Amino acid sequence: MIAHSTSESSEAYIALGANLGDREQTLFEALSLLDEHPHISVLRCSALYETEPVGYVDQPAFLNMAVAVQVMLTPEQLLTELLDIENRLGRVRDIRWGPRTVDLDLLWMHGETRDTELLQLPHPRMGERAFVLVPLSDIVPEGEVSGLHTFVHSSLSVLDGKDGIQLWKTCNWPIESGHSGS
């Protein structure tokens, strides 16, 4: 079955993380691959944050960020593209919450809900994770109408563990040299 894009565009929010290899370069490669897709445009990116691992803690620190994208895809189609980008950038899934070259999580897509074996929207654990909420707070506009802004800021106000997150650097998107992270 060939998936076709939808005729309506939606704004979606994606969390990105990496803790193997050149973490920063890999995150920027993921951004470029997203933006090169004919039905995905990167609108805004958060700063990059270095974060302590959660769950499986015997691994290197992560770089995490979030991006807002404009898409002409269904949530399921977008998820398929995210998984493809992970594979293209060398993602291996052998330890749950383990080390990875890159992780792309679809967090929110214009207030849509899904609860299938393949996809849960909104992302079920995003309200518990400072490494997701802090970057999201950088890019979700105050006037956002689907409720994400309120959710992010109310979740952050009651969340412990924000001290494990340190600003790494700002993200300037688009990258001046075009679709290259160098």
C-alpha positions as CSV (number, residue, x, y, z in Angstrom):
1,M,0.0,0.0,0.0
2,I,1.4,3.4,-0.9
3,A,0.8,6.1,1.6
4,H,-0.3,9.5,0.3
5,S,0.0,12.8,2.0
6,T,-3.0,14.5,3.3
7,S,-4.2,17.7,1.7
8,E,-4.3,19.6,5.0
9,S,-1.1,20.7,6.8
10,S,-0.7,20.3,10.5
11,E,1.9,21.4,13.0
12,A,3.6,18.6,14.8
13,Y,6.2,18.4,17.6
14,I,9.1,16.0,17.6
15,A,11.6,15.2,20.4
16,L,15.1,14.3,19.2
17,G,17.9,12.7,21.3
18,A,21.3,11.2,20.7
19,N,24.1,9.8,22.9
20,L,26.4,7.9,20.6
21,G,28.9,9.2,18.1
22,D,28.9,12.9,17.1
23,R,25.6,13.6,18.9
24,E,25.3,17.2,17.7
25,Q,26.1,16.3,14.1
26,T,23.6,13.5,14.1
27,L,20.8,15.7,15.4
28,F,21.5,18.2,12.7
29,E,21.5,15.5,10.1
30,A,18.1,14.3,11.4
31,L,16.8,17.9,11.1
32,S,18.1,18.1,7.5
33,L,16.5,14.8,6.6
34,L,13.2,16.0,8.0
35,D,13.4,19.2,6.1
36,E,14.3,17.6,2.8
37,H,11.1,15.5,2.9
38,P,8.6,17.0,0.4
39,H,5.8,16.9,3.0
40,I,7.7,18.1,6.1
41,S,9.1,21.5,6.8
42,V,11.1,22.3,10.0
43,L,9.7,25.5,11.4
44,R,11.4,26.0,14.8
45,C,14.0,24.2,16.8
46,S,14.8,24.4,20.5
47,A,18.2,24.8,22.0
48,L,20.2,21.6,22.5
49,Y,20.4,20.3,26.0
50,E,22.8,17.8,27.6
51,T,20.8,15.5,29.8
52,E,21.4,12.6,32.1
53,P,20.1,9.2,30.9
54,V,16.7,8.0,32.2
55,G,15.7,4.4,32.8
56,Y,18.9,2.6,31.7
57,V,21.5,4.9,33.4
58,D,24.8,3.1,32.5
59,Q,25.3,5.0,29.3
60,P,26.7,8.4,28.0
61,A,24.8,11.7,28.4
62,F,22.3,12.6,25.8
63,L,21.9,15.7,23.7
64,N,18.1,16.4,23.4
65,M,16.1,19.0,21.5
66,A,12.6,19.5,20.1
67,V,11.4,20.7,16.7
68,A,8.1,22.0,15.4
69,V,7.4,20.9,11.9
70,Q,4.7,21.6,9.3
71,V,3.5,18.4,7.8
72,M,1.1,17.3,5.0
73,L,1.1,13.7,6.4
74,T,-1.1,11.7,8.8
75,P,0.4,11.0,12.2
76,E,1.1,7.4,11.1
77,Q,2.9,8.5,7.9
78,L,5.0,11.0,9.9
79,L,5.9,8.2,12.4
80,T,7.0,6.0,9.5
81,E,9.3,8.8,8.2
82,L,10.7,9.3,11.7
83,L,11.6,5.6,12.0
84,D,13.1,5.7,8.5
85,I,15.4,8.6,9.5
86,E,16.4,6.7,12.7
87,N,17.4,3.7,10.6
88,R,19.2,5.8,8.0
89,L,21.3,7.4,10.8
90,G,22.2,4.0,12.3
91,R,19.7,3.5,15.1
92,V,19.9,0.1,16.7
93,R,17.2,-1.1,19.2
94,D,18.7,-3.6,21.5
95,I,18.3,-2.2,25.1
96,R,15.1,-0.4,26.1
97,W,16.0,3.2,26.9
98,G,19.6,2.3,26.0
99,P,22.3,4.1,24.0
100,R,21.4,5.3,20.5
101,T,22.7,7.2,17.6
102,V,19.4,9.0,17.3
103,D,15.9,8.9,18.7
104,L,12.9,10.7,17.1
105,D,9.6,10.7,19.0
106,L,6.4,12.1,17.7
107,L,5.0,14.0,20.7
108,W,2.0,16.0,19.6
109,M,0.2,16.6,16.3
110,H,-2.3,19.4,16.5
111,G,-4.1,17.9,19.5
112,E,-4.9,14.6,17.7
113,T,-5.2,11.5,19.8
114,R,-4.1,7.9,18.8
115,D,-3.9,4.8,20.9
116,T,-2.8,2.0,18.7
117,E,0.0,-0.6,18.9
118,L,2.0,1.5,16.5
119,L,1.4,5.0,17.9
120,Q,0.2,6.8,21.0
121,L,-0.6,10.5,20.7
122,P,0.0,12.6,22.6
123,H,3.2,10.8,23.6
124,P,2.3,9.0,26.8
125,R,5.4,9.9,28.9
126,M,6.2,13.4,27.6
127,G,4.7,15.1,30.7
128,E,7.1,13.1,33.0
129,R,10.3,13.9,31.2
130,A,12.1,17.1,31.7
131,F,14.4,16.3,28.8
132,V,11.3,16.6,26.6
133,L,9.4,19.4,28.3
134,V,12.4,21.9,28.6
135,P,13.1,21.8,24.9
136,L,9.4,21.9,24.0
137,S,9.0,25.0,26.2
138,D,11.5,26.7,23.9
139,I,9.3,26.3,20.8
140,V,5.6,26.0,21.7
141,P,4.2,29.5,21.1
142,E,2.0,31.0,23.9
143,G,-1.0,31.4,21.6
144,E,-0.9,27.7,20.4
145,V,-4.5,26.6,20.3
146,S,-4.4,22.8,20.7
147,G,-3.5,23.0,24.5
148,L,0.1,22.0,24.2
149,H,1.5,25.3,25.6
150,T,-0.6,25.0,28.7
151,F,0.3,21.3,29.1
152,V,4.0,21.9,28.8
153,H,4.2,24.7,31.3
154,S,1.9,23.1,33.8
155,S,3.8,19.8,33.6
156,L,7.1,21.6,34.0
157,S,5.9,23.5,37.1
158,V,5.4,20.3,39.0
159,L,8.2,18.2,37.6
160,D,11.3,17.1,39.6
161,G,14.6,16.3,37.9
162,K,15.1,19.5,35.9
163,D,18.6,19.9,37.4
164,G,19.8,17.0,35.2
165,I,19.5,19.2,32.1
166,Q,22.1,21.7,31.0
167,L,22.0,24.1,28.0
168,W,24.4,22.8,25.4
169,K,24.0,25.4,22.6
170,T,21.3,27.3,20.7
171,C,20.0,25.9,17.4
172,N,19.9,28.3,14.4
173,W,17.6,26.9,11.8
174,P,17.8,26.9,8.9
175,I,21.5,26.1,9.0
176,E,23.2,28.9,7.0
177,S,25.1,26.5,4.7
178,G,21.9,24.8,3.5
179,H,21.1,21.2,4.3
180,S,24.4,20.5,5.9
181,G,25.1,20.1,9.6
182,S,28.8,21.1,9.2
